[in-house]
Amino acid sequence: MGQDQTKQQIEKGLQLYQSNQTEKALQVWMKVLEKGSDLVGRFRVLGCLVTAHSEMGRYKEMLKFAVVQIDTARELEDADFLLESYLNLARSNEKLCEFHKTISYCKTCLGLPGTRAGAQLGGQVSLSMGNAFLGLSLFQKALESFEKALRYAHNNDDTMLECRVCCSLGSFYAQVKESMKIALQHGDRPLQALCLLCFADIHRSRGDLETAFPRYDSAMSIMTEIGNRLGQVHVLLGVAKCWIARKVLDKALDAIEKAQDLAEEVGNKLSQLKLHCLSEGICRSKGLQRELRAHVVRFHECVEETELYCGLCGESIGEKNSRLQALPCSHIFHLRCLQNNGTRSCPNCRRSSMKPGFV
């Protein structure tokens, strides 16, 4: 079956599928898979099969075709096809509740070199990762992923992605609400504080600052009562972001300063790094050049202290939108640096490692 005939058959299958003749569409696509010689056509028809089986709830079949699709993408040696196929693997494992695998495949998507499809699929990757974190009850990480997915949706006017993220946020809210109910029943104050913080972050991500502020106040009250200083830092960080959203920068700086004092007390470098980054943006917008330089210097010191830099080129990680690769030994590098280095072992500790593209 030639390239033109393959395209015609894929289109015929799509028309049947859209007219709710699902089984006939599957038969057409399976014939293309069996007889087609064009690799690009094969990749596309596998994508159709993955989507169809996902919508029918046949998740094991979905995973089977996703595995075949990634083998085809490797044959094509195309970064866009690899990104799409890894995302389908992530989605398949998400549906089968293999959440750790989902997160791993999503990280692989994010670690691929720059692709044309990245802008369109980046939001889907963040959504799938958020759903996986939610499945593991890692609420804070889930919310961060959902917020990234929403930013992609808004930047690309993708209303369908926005609807899906909102549905996931609804599920997120329901799970946190259920956790809060259990925390109240058992008198678990630390869990109550965490749930209140999550509630506040949800409302902030939706732009509902009037509801977010009192939730942050309640979370801070419990965090102070139980002596959770790191929790207080996270609350103040959320409060600062609320004030920034309202463009009340003096109050944002006040919250950041309080959070910095607490973060330094407990020695949490990552929180200090985030706070200096926020302060840098505020000082730049207010034209406070001396304070800006101080925060930039302190930010880079935190990067050094937390080893958040590439061990090959020496540039800080996270400052630019660069693709990263985490090796099994936990050392992180720019993907391009690893590819140019050409070694199969970690440049830092020399332990043998998997090839780039896997986390």
Summary of the structure (lengths in Angstrom):
residues: 359
radius of gyration: 23.4
end to end distance: 37.3
largest distance: 71.0
contacts: 1154
relative contact order: 0.05
helix: 75%
strand: 3%
